[in-house]
Amino acid sequence: MNYDTLIDATTLNAHCCDPDWVVVDCRFTMADIEAGERAYRESHIPGARYAHLDADLSSPITPVTGRHPLPDPTRLAHTLGKWGIGPDTQVVAYDDMGGMLAAARLWWLLRWVRHRAGAVLDGGFPAWQRACLPLTAELPIVRPVIFDAKPDHQHWLTTAQVLALPADEVLLDARGAARYQGEMEPIDPVAGHIPGAINLPTDGNLTPDGHFLPPVELRARFATALGRRLPDAVVHSCGSGVSACHNLLAMETAGLNGSRLYAGSWSEWIRDPARPVATGAD
């Protein structure tokens, strides 16, 4: 059985020694980009490799990109192979933010390169800790393999495609309401949102303890935004194309399949001052 959306801590623990499973620690903090790796070296799930959002799951920033450009597929394939991920490997990603940051990003990247056996640990590292499951500071011994990346570019949109988005499709903005409305912007130089985008913050996908809501509740949450639209009419956006993957994962968990990612998101949109900017709740 492959897990392709979420997996619980008990199930993962039962497979920690399975040679066909690879666990990836994706903890990352925007305010201190090395904090995640330091935390990993102090304590992590046994066997876990570490993925750095900037170095491993993104390309270098350029004058026309957002803050986390998609990684080069060839380089991503090398990284996945270096971690021991092959075509039949079950991958489980976790972070300490309910999957809202790099864990969901890795999950989406695996889908982008047509690797479907990728899941996010529901509840993340805190759920593992609360269950009193094993932890270690020992770095894993990894046998590299060859990963053949075949990107499916139907999974994401460019800025040009978002500019030409048909009226029957909708852009969902995963950022918090204050950033979406332009009341504050702690990261990017311009505040506001892409005109026509609907705000659906990622934290609404989670219970107070950081687990995803049940699928039926997730389905109801997205129903208002979708209206009569099919799931494949939804495009997800955020600040840099990372946390938007959380909304995409939530939709897939709810059985609402086929939505896509605006990879550049807000931080790429505002690179060109000629592009329109909206503020307020609408």
Residue, then its C-alpha position, 0 to 999 in steps of 0.5 A: m500500500n502506498y501513502d500519497t497524502l497523509i500518514d499517522a505517526t503510529t503507521l510511520n513508526a511501524h515502517c521506520c526500519d523498512p528499506d523501501w521507506v525514506v523519511v525526510d525531515c523538512r523543519f525550517t524557519m524563515a527567520d533563521i534558515e539554519a535552525g531546522e538543520r540544527a534541530y535535526r542534528e539534535s533530534h529527529i525521527p530515526g533514519a530521517r534525512y534532512a531537506h533544506l527548503d532553500a538549498d534542496l527544495s528551491s532554486p537560487i533566486t533571480p531578479v524575475t523569480g519569487r523567493h522560492p523558485l522551483p528546483d531544477p528537475t535534474r538537480l532535484a533528481h540528484t538530491l532525491g537519489k542522494w537520499g536513497i529515494g528510488p521509483d518504488t520508495q515510500v517517502v514521508a515528509y515532516d516538519d514542525m508546522g503541521g506541514m504548512l511549510a517545507a513538508a508539503r512543498l516536498w510532497w508537491l515536488l514529488r508529485w511534480v516529478r511523477h512520484r506518487a508514493g509521497a506523504v506528509l506526517d499528519g501532525g508533524f514532529p510534534a505528533w511524533q513527540r507526543a506519542c513518545l516514539p523513538l528519536t535519535a541524533e544519529l545521522p543515517i547511512v544512506r545508499p544513493v540510488i538513481f532517481d529519474a525525474k520526469p516533470d509534469h508541468q501541468h501541475w503548475l502555472t507561470t505568472a503569464q498563465v496566471l495573468a491569463l487565467p480564465a474567468d471560470e478558474v479561481l486563485l486561492d491565496a493561502r496567506g493569512a488574512a492580514r497579509y492578503q488584505g495588505e494590512m501588513e507584510p513582514i516578508d515581501p516589499v509590497a503588500g496586498h494580493i493578486p486581484g480576483a484571488i480568494n483568501l483561504p489561509t492554510d491554518g484553517n486546514l488544521t485542528p488546534d493540535g496541528h493535525f489535518l481536519p477530517p476529509v469531510e470537513l476539509r471538503a466543506r471548507f473548500a466548497t465555498a471557494l469552489g462554488r460550482r467549479l471543479p477542483d481542477a479549476v483551482v490554482h493555489s498561491c501564497g507568498s512564494g509557492v511553499s505554503a500554498c502546497h498545504n492547501l493543495l494537499a488538503m484538497e487532495t486529502a479531501g478527495l478534491n483532486g487536480s488543483r494546481l500551484y502558482a509556483g512563483s506566487w505573490s513574491e514573483w507577481i510583484r517583481d513587475p510593478a506593472r502587475p495589478v495589486a489589490t488590497g482589502a477583503d475582496 
